């Protein structure tokens, strides 16, 4: 009889999937596509009955689906208020994988829970209160009842163990990965085709790619861009691509003020589809990513994979992505330092060097899957 891996499908069965959802989808797909693993294990996606249609048919054909006959809203409420009953009584015994911080009580099964970062502990004022309160009230319980914890960087592991000592001895690092079949340097023609949709010229703009929210340190970036434009007299735009995060009113107001003053800042009104991102990254002078905190830093890796330089700070998990040889960090709290780097790259266009480009080969879904498989085996041994 096959063993069973139950995957809580909340991050997958959702419209406009987030970064966490993308990790959950790809890791599930990698496990389900592993022919050797499939000989001994069934992958079972557990989802609210009204969310099944949001899981792509391609994935549904590779896994089993276990429907819970509660609406997703009710399930989320039970988790939020920590009143959910042991779910494996209804869904079955096996190893449960939770990709998005939260987990369920289990009566006779083991579990693995991803805790991507604990930024809500470091800068609580930057987190939407509803999500902050959920994690602040419950994450300790989630970590305690998980048999294994996964973080996506060594920095995140240290932070989790610092704030939650109960995680020590059961926290594991599995790096996120890059889709090199999607993120790779695009041709000049591809760049031009996509750039024209956003009023851009290839190799004549800077790009920001992440949620529009305070933790991404966008206000200093806007100050840096203003100084860049004033110093160079260039009209090369800054395009900000990302979803609207919480508490970003100051950012939106500053963008409006700078645009009114004639600065070429582009904030697309419509959702930028995933298929446009690689060409936009390939066509940028640089990715400007002055975040002050990253659990991993996927946009940085995506830019590198597209051959585009990055402007980043030496903080949190970012050095793990950039590697020990990289030295061209900026002080992301200092707009003058950011603008100096922008001016340098504007005047001296370049692609990423070979040492940095080679970092992409480290962060593969195969490597991530193999580490998760070993963790599954260890968890099963505890049963």
Secondary structure, DSSP 8 states (H G I E B T S, - for coil): --EEEEEE-TTTSSSS--HHHHHHHHHHHHHHH-HHHHHHEEEEEEEEGGGGGGS-HHHHTTSEEEEESS-HHHHHHHHHTT----THHHH-SSEEEESSS-----SS-EEEEE----HHHH-GGGS-HHHHHHHHHHHHHHHHH-SEEEESSHHHHHHHHHH-GGGTTSEEE------TTTSS---HHHHHHHHGGGT--TTSEEEEES-BSGGG-HHHHHHHHHHHHHHH----EEEEES-B-TT-HHHHHHHHHHHHTT--EE--SS---HHHHHHHHHHSSEEE---S--SS-HHHHHHHHTTB-EE-BS-TTHHHHH-TT----B-TT-HHHHHHHHHHHHHS--B--HHHHGGGGGS-HHHHHHHHHHHHHHHHHT-
